[in-house]
Amino acid sequence: MYAVVEIAGQQFKVEKDQKVYVNRLEGKEGSKVSFDNILMLDNSGKTTIGTPMVQGASVEAKIVKHLKDDKVIVFKKKRRKGYKVKNGHRQSLTQIVVENILEKTKKAKVESKPKKESNKDDSSVKKTVAKKAVAKKKPAAKKPAAKKTTAKKTETKK
């Protein structure tokens, strides 16, 4: 049995007792996590494809440890310009072990309580909100352009 599950924005094909490295998850080492975003399930040939998710299915996993991935060197260069930049990056990861793949979760089996019938008194309690009349905004009046005055040139004698 395997499932295609979305964990931290990425899709993984997982099986029971499989170790998977995913982007850093919140939670302590040894704690259990459950993933509800199941895209596809396969149970010995019986395939269930979600639209977009399989309803009621989940994957239970245990956080083994938090760690960092190998360093990735980012080197940028523009030739003949004397431009070189060297940076490094280490991705934070979480190692998880898939403990169980469930087709139907226990939460889906909880019986729903019958709803109470609404009385007429309840409807009279509701107040209708009157919509306020919105005045239409008039476009701003255009101002006449100011006339330019030219200064008279005074001649100077030499």
Phi, psi and omega per residue, in radians:
M1 nan 2.315 3.079
Y2 -2.431 2.875 -3.136
A3 -2.491 2.603 2.997
V4 -1.792 2.023 -3.006
V5 -2.181 2.572 3.086
E6 -1.730 2.055 -3.127
I7 -2.195 2.118 3.084
A8 0.927 0.732 3.068
G9 1.459 0.020 3.121
Q10 -2.162 2.665 -3.129
Q11 -1.770 2.352 -3.136
F12 -2.284 2.484 2.986
K13 -1.657 2.036 -3.043
V14 -2.154 2.643 3.046
E15 -2.228 2.965 3.133
K16 -1.149 2.471 3.138
D17 1.113 0.395 3.109
Q18 -1.641 2.425 3.066
K19 -1.615 2.317 -3.098
V20 -2.324 2.404 3.034
Y21 -1.738 2.103 -3.132
V22 -2.166 2.900 3.062
N23 -1.034 2.682 -3.003
R24 -0.870 2.191 3.082
L25 -1.833 2.623 3.045
E26 -1.366 2.440 -3.129
G27 2.394 2.699 -3.119
K28 -1.533 2.812 3.084
E29 -1.118 2.343 -3.126
G30 1.646 -0.220 3.137
S31 -1.414 2.760 -3.123
K32 -1.776 2.505 3.097
V33 -2.240 2.703 3.128
S34 -2.239 2.390 -3.134
F35 -2.025 2.202 -3.101
D36 -1.780 -0.153 -3.101
N37 -1.498 1.307 -3.133
I38 -1.678 2.117 -3.119
L39 -1.573 -0.563 -3.116
M40 -2.696 2.519 3.065
L41 -2.187 2.511 3.027
D42 -2.349 2.039 -3.130
N43 -2.052 1.582 3.130
S44 0.839 0.955 3.068
G45 1.686 -0.356 3.109
K46 -1.536 1.827 -3.042
T47 -1.737 2.315 3.071
T48 -2.105 2.114 -3.127
I49 -1.915 2.267 -3.096
G50 -1.411 2.767 3.091
T51 -2.226 1.367 -0.102
P52 -1.492 -0.304 -3.125
M53 -2.028 2.652 3.063
V54 -1.400 2.110 -3.088
Q55 -1.253 2.311 3.052
G56 1.451 -0.073 -3.126
A57 -1.621 2.628 3.093
S58 -2.701 2.809 3.084
V59 -2.118 2.208 3.102
E60 -1.782 2.353 -3.107
A61 -2.445 2.858 3.127
K62 -2.127 2.350 3.111
I63 -1.368 2.096 -3.138
V64 -1.494 -0.934 3.127
K65 -2.848 2.786 3.029
H66 -1.786 2.400 -3.109
L67 -2.656 3.086 3.078
K68 -2.010 2.530 3.138
D69 -1.342 3.024 3.082
D70 -1.110 2.681 -3.110
K71 -1.269 2.395 3.062
V72 -1.921 2.177 -3.132
I73 -1.562 2.245 3.084
V74 -1.948 1.949 -3.091
F75 -2.082 2.167 3.128
K76 -2.044 2.431 -3.128
K77 -2.621 2.439 2.994
K78 -2.057 2.080 -3.034
R79 -1.192 2.590 3.115
R80 1.099 0.209 -3.138
K81 -2.051 -0.179 -3.114
G82 1.314 0.389 -3.090
Y83 -1.800 2.020 3.077
K84 -2.434 2.297 3.071
V85 -2.341 2.287 3.127
K86 -2.170 2.113 3.108
N87 -2.241 2.761 3.061
G88 -2.223 2.766 -3.110
H89 -2.597 2.355 3.046
R90 -2.158 2.086 -3.104
Q91 -1.364 2.390 3.067
S92 -1.443 2.221 -3.086
L93 -2.179 2.859 3.017
T94 -2.273 2.286 3.078
Q95 -1.658 2.188 3.125
I96 -2.157 2.714 3.052
V97 -2.079 2.196 3.141
V98 -1.313 2.100 -3.114
E99 -1.653 -0.625 -3.044
N100 -2.746 2.551 3.030
I101 -2.093 2.050 -3.087
L102 -1.894 2.322 3.076
E103 -1.372 -0.728 3.101
K104 -2.152 2.188 -3.119
T105 -1.453 2.810 3.132
K106 -1.193 -0.518 -3.111
K107 -1.143 -0.518 -3.118
A108 -1.292 -0.353 -3.094
K109 -1.469 -0.121 -3.123
V110 -1.134 2.283 -3.097
E111 -1.279 2.430 3.128
S112 -1.497 2.430 -3.124
K113 -1.392 2.484 3.118
P114 -1.181 2.479 -3.112
K115 -1.447 2.558 3.099
K116 -1.311 2.546 3.108
E117 -1.299 2.427 -3.117
S118 -1.424 2.351 3.117
N119 -1.544 2.892 3.108
K120 -1.206 -0.450 3.130
D121 -1.108 -0.641 -3.133
D122 -1.119 -0.663 -3.114
S123 -1.248 -0.522 3.127
S124 -1.297 -0.381 3.134
V125 -1.242 -0.563 -3.116
K126 -1.157 2.322 -3.137
K127 -1.809 2.424 3.096
T128 -1.545 2.386 -3.116
V129 -1.638 2.107 3.129
A130 -1.327 2.349 3.134
K131 -1.401 2.320 3.133
K132 -1.392 2.419 3.129
A133 -1.235 2.232 -3.119
V134 -1.701 2.100 3.133
A135 -1.298 2.389 3.126
K136 -1.291 2.388 -3.132
K137 -1.437 2.315 3.105
K138 -1.526 2.527 3.097
P139 -1.153 2.596 -3.108
A140 -1.101 2.417 -3.139
A141 -1.207 2.411 -3.120
K142 -1.436 2.341 3.127
K143 -1.539 2.500 3.105
P144 -1.202 2.539 -3.105
A145 -1.173 2.424 -3.140
A146 -1.254 2.446 -3.138
K147 -1.385 2.425 3.134
K148 -1.533 2.314 3.098
T149 -1.823 2.411 3.140
T150 -1.765 2.361 -3.136
A151 -1.420 2.430 -3.134
K152 -1.340 2.430 -3.137
K153 -1.478 2.366 3.084
T154 -1.821 2.335 -3.124
E155 -1.516 2.412 3.069
T156 -1.867 2.418 3.140
K157 -1.669 2.503 3.140
K158 -1.856 nan nan
